[in-house]
Amino acid sequence: MHPNDGRVVSNFIVQALKGEDIALYGDGMQTRAFCYVDDLVDGLIRLMATGSHVIGPINIDNPHEITVRELAERVIALTNSRSHIVHRPLPQDDPMQRCPDITMAKRELGWQPKVPLEEGLCRTIAYFEQLLRG
């Protein structure tokens, strides 16, 4: 994961580690769901191991939904950052809710995510701390 890839998790973590303002678009009440890469890889491996009777699409994601504001607040707390949340205009095409339905993944693959958000954030923060130091 590149520090400037433009994704919300990496953006928030890098901004918090650098002590920069964390930009929220709109009021930050849009919801998102985050799946740690280890869980995603496990789900993909299980999908590849299925027979031809399993037909997709199958959502491999995490259905635990949080607001973007809550994500920013958790990142600030976990990094012990002095960053402040600032608001920017909400883009017109920004969805208000993103929450996957993983019913098929559970049924067809026997899969569901195992890594809780906080644990995934801690691992990702450690990764970016090391990357920014090097």
Steps between C-alpha positions, in 0.01 A plus 500: 500500500646831394475796740348717226262248346198718577304242702330613817686269743847578366417871469380526859790300643771688311342836582473404869859372518624824345280711731316646201133589490270211410254597231142377525270552209161630602408435861682164505182305569539291185550137592767263377603143572865392512646156445856421603714358221563167677126437511460601136776263389347216702164562334654506152688176564178336615321630191770361270472161672128463430355283229326621186166488683588822684415795280562861602513776556575441866575791731819442696505793737416596855139597579596695814401854405637817661487867413794667335509739795531210744782355291686832514450525877626142552808563287580818693464312830701194390786714367494738798490776243435868550332517161173689469201404292412755233202494269502523123207511259335165436551383140171446318578136421606403854270220621342549841515131586721208404429173672550165327271200528725200567220241523630308198858502628383350828279241329714401200850551640452458872675835524464813704755758609695431818720808548314770697527857372710622792753217458522563126550871561778430753679273251459756223621784721812298587560440128476870416713602800778276371452617141513868594811447715688320220 
